[in-house]
Amino acid sequence: MEKKLEEGSDAAKNSPPHRVGFPRRSLLGLKGTWLKLVLVLIGLAALGLIMESRLLWDMPQTIVFDEDYFCKPRVLNASTFKYNSDHQFYSAMKKLNRGPVPTFRGMHSFLCDDAYRDQMQFAYCLPISGRKDEPYCAGADRMDLFNIKSRRSICYASVLHMLLMEVYEELKATGNTPNIMFGSLLGAVRNQSMIPFTEDTDIGFVNEPKSSDELQEALLQKGYRMFFAGIWRVCVAPTHPLAGRLYDPSLPLTRKYTVPYVDLYEMVKVNESYWYVGEFEGSNGSLLPVDKVEPFSQVTINGMQFSTVNDPKFFLSDAYGEDYMTPKPREDETNSTSASDTGF
């Protein structure tokens, strides 16, 4: 709207002056048009103020107006969790019970109120930062999260590995067919590990997510939040048993793509010739030949087997180019969480 008004203003400045004999009826009509436009703009502005006021009104007053307010989230007790495997990570989680509880202050205290969880998308994710440099974070693993010496010792990819494992296993447990995709597949093919300097992990699922409500609830009960923002995504919730170890109070409430998260991509067999893969941009758009997708194959990440497309090399070369095996790290790998940093 603002751009259109600016263009209209420029057009008015550059147009020739009206002749003296301009018909009065036309002038009145023009004035009427401008009057209507002004009234519409006033109405839109008023509506915007009302909506903003409504949002502020809905927010707890202690969060909006009291920067000294603090609270503690209801951190979950991992000893009560029913895990889908007997991996040592889950044994360690159960021994941990309820980990250190973070204290949220000022605007972060918004994270104590789950009434706004569904509206907040990324903003309800636990603010987490981490290192992305090599060789320190090469081979990062979720087990590293039990040996954190300081916040500066956390590797971003360790959190991503935890997310990858939990979401992949919950997808299988709820009757879905998960496949490792994009950057996560790239890490598996290159080094059988997580890419240290990436900001997310990628999982595909066949058709629409089965039992999506059950899946969301299962993840939520373990301290993960599944939400829809263009596509389905999952991040670490403020209630996670490791929240006290991972939380970075120096960060603002999370903006898009600035915390560790999972992207979930829909995979659909559209006919006997092609599969559709959400967000894929290859030589044939989002379509991949059937024989390049199925039957599914296996790749390894940190010693664990994952399902993926039949021809990972074709998938990666079509997605990233023939030089996909050559890492393209960001300019700053040490502690970057910027969405503009898109190295692979």
N, C-alpha and C positions, 0 to 999 in steps of 0.2 A: 504493500500500500504506500509506504513512504517513498519508494523508488518511483512509483507511478506519479505521485504528486510532484516530485522533483522534476520529472520529465515534463509534466504539464506546465510547470512554472517556467522552465526554460523555453518551451514552445511559445508561451505567452510573451516572453521577453523578446523573442526573435521575430514575431509576427508583425506585419505592417500596421501602423495606426489605423483605427476605425475612421471611416469617412463621416463627415458631419451629418450627412443625410441618412445615417443608419436607422432603419425603421424602429420606432419606439416599441412596437409589439415584440420584435425580435430581441430588443434589449431587455425587455421585461422577462421574456422567456429565458434569456441567458442568466439574468439575475436569479430567476426561480431555480434554474439548474444548479447554480453555485450555492444557493441557499440550501437546497436539498442535500448537496454534497457535504456542506459544512455540518448540517444537522446529523447526517450519517456518521461523519467523523467524530462528532461530539458523543454520539451514542456509543460508538465503538470504544472510545476512550473511557467513557463511564463504565461500560461493561468490563473493560480490562481492569479498571480500579476495583470494581466489585469482586471480580474473580480473584484478584490479588489479595484483597481484604479477606475474602472467604478462606483462601489458603492460609493466611496468617492467623485467622480466627481459629481454624481447625488445628493448628499447631499448638502444642502445650505452651502456655505463657512462660513457664520457667525456661523453656528452650529459646524462645524468641527474644525475651527481654532480660534474662539473667545470665550473664556470661560466667558467673561464679557457681551456677548450679552444677551439680555432678550426680551421677548415678552409676549403678553397677548392673550389667545385664544378667539375665537368668542363664548362666552358663550351664550347658548340659553335662550330665554325669555319664562318661563313656563306659563305665562298668555295667550299665544297663543296656547297652547297645547290642543288637543282634546283627553281627557282621556276616558277610556272604563268603568268607574264607577264613582260614586259620593262620594267615600271614602274621609274621612277628610284629608288624606294625600295629595290628589290632590287639595283640597281646599286650603291647606296650601302652596302648591307649586305655585298655581296661585297668591296668595297674595304675595309670595316672588318675583314674576316677574323674573328678572335676578339677581341672587344672587351675592355675592362677587366674583370678577374675580381674579383668581390666576395669579401670575407672574412666568413665566418659565424662568430659567436662564441656561446658558451653554448648555449642552447636552439636558436638558429638553425642550429647546426652539424648539427642533425637533417636539414637540407635537402641536405647532402652525400651522404646515404645513400639511394639510390633503392630500396633493398630494402623500404622502408616506404611507397613512393609510392602504391600502390594502396589502402592502408588509411587514408591521411591526408586524402583529399578536399581541402577548401579549405586545410588546414594545410600542404600541400606546394606551394602557390602562392607565388611570390616576393612578399614583403611590399613593396608599392608604395603610396606616397601621392601626392597631386597636387592642384593648384589646381582649383577649380570655379567661379571667379568670372568675371563678365562686366564689362567687355568683353574682359578679358585673354585668356580662353579661348574667345571666340567664334570659330568657324571653325577650331577645333583640328584638326590633321592629323598623321598619323604621321611626316611628314617633319620635324616640329618636334623629334623625338627625337634628331636628329643635331646640334641646336644648343642643347643644354642648358647653361645657364650655371651653374646650381646646382640642387640638389634642389627648392628653392622655386620654380623656374621651370617645372617640369614640369606640364603640364595633364593631368588625369585622362582627358579626352576624347581626347587624342592617343594614349594607350595603348589606349583603347577602339577608336579608328579602326584602329590596327594589328591588333588582334584581329579586328575585323569583316572586314577585307580578307583576312587570312590564312585564317580559318575558312571564309568564303564561297567563296574560291577552291579550298580543299582539298575542300570538299563537292562542288563541280562536278567536280573532277578525279577523284573516286572514284565518279562516276556518280549522285550525289544531285541533288535539285532544291531548291536553297535559295531562300528568300524572306525579305526584310526584314520584320520584324514589330514591333509594340508601340512602345516608346520610340524605337527606331532609325528606324522608319517615321515616327514623329511628328517627329523632327528633320529628316527628308528633306522632309516636307510643309511644315513651317514655314519652314525656312531653307536647305534643301538641304545640311545639315551635321549634325554631331553635337551633341546637347544637352550644353552644358558642365557641367551640374550633375547628370547622371545617373550611376549607379554601375555600369551594365552595358550590354551591347548585345544585341540580340535577333534571332535568325535562326530561321526555320521550315524544316522539311525534310519533303518529301512521303513519307508512309508511314514504315516503320522505316528507320533509317540503313543504306544499302547499304555493304557492305564496311567495317563498323564497326571491325574490327581494323586494316584497312589505313589507315583514316582516323585512328585513334588513333596509329598508328605514324608516319604521315606528319607529323602535327602534332608529335609528340614529337621527331622528328628535326630539327625547326626551332625547338625550344625552347618548345613549347606543351603543356599538359597537358589532355587530355580525360578527364573522370571523371564518374561517375554519382552525383548527390546529389538524389534526387527526380526530376530530369530530367537529361539530359546537359548538361554545362557545360565550358567551356574557360577556362583562365587562363594567364598567363605562368609558365613553369617556371624554376627556379633555374639551368638550363643555357642559357637564352636568350643569344644573343650580346650583347644590350643589358643584360644583368642588372646589370653593374657600374655602369651609368648610372642604372638605374631603382630599384635596391634601396635601401630605407629601413631602416637598422639600428635606428632608434629604435622601430619597430613590434614588437609581439609576433608570435609565430607566428600566421598568418592564421586568424581566425575566419570564420564564414560571412558571405559577402557584403561583406567589408571590403577587397577588392582589385578591380581591374578584371577583369571576366570576361564571358564570353558565355553566354547561356541559349539552349539549342536546343529548339525546340518541334515536336512531332510534328503533322503535318497529314494528315488522312485523309479521302478522299471516301467517306462512309458509304453514300450512295445517290445517286440522280439528283437529289435535292432539296437535300441538305446536305453541307457539309464540317465535320469536327470539327477544332478547333484547340486543342491542349493549353494549359492555363492560361488560356484566354480565358473571360471572364465578361461576357457581354453580355445582351441582352434575351431570348435563347433559349439561355441557358447557354453551352456551349462549341460550339454549332452556328451555322454561318453559311450563308445561302442560296448555292446553287451559283453563281448569276450574280454574286454579290458577291465571289467568290473567283477564278473562272476565266472566261475566259482570263486568265492572269497579265499584269500591266502592268509598267511600268518607272518607277523614281524615281531621283533623282540625289542622291548624297552626296559632297561635296568633288570634284565634277566627274566622278565615276564612276557608271556605270549599274548598277542593281540590280533584280532581279525582286521583285515583291511581289503582293499580292492585286489583283484587278481593280478594286475600288472602295475605295481607301484612305480616302476621306472617310467612307464608311459604317462601315468597320472601326474607325476612330479615334473616331467619335462614339458608336458602340455600346460601345466599350471605355472611353472616358474622359469621355463627355458631349459635349453640343453646343458647349461652350466649349473644346474641345480645342486650339484655336489659341492660347489664352491661356496663357503659361508659368506654372507654379506652382513657383517655385524654393524650395529649402529655406531655413530660417532662417539657416543658416551655410553659405555656398557657397564659402568661401575654401579650406578644406582638409579637408572632411568626408568620412569614409569610413564613416559610421555606417549600419547597415542600416535604422535607423528613419527615415532621411531618404529619403523616396520622392517627391521632386518630379519633375514631368514638364514 
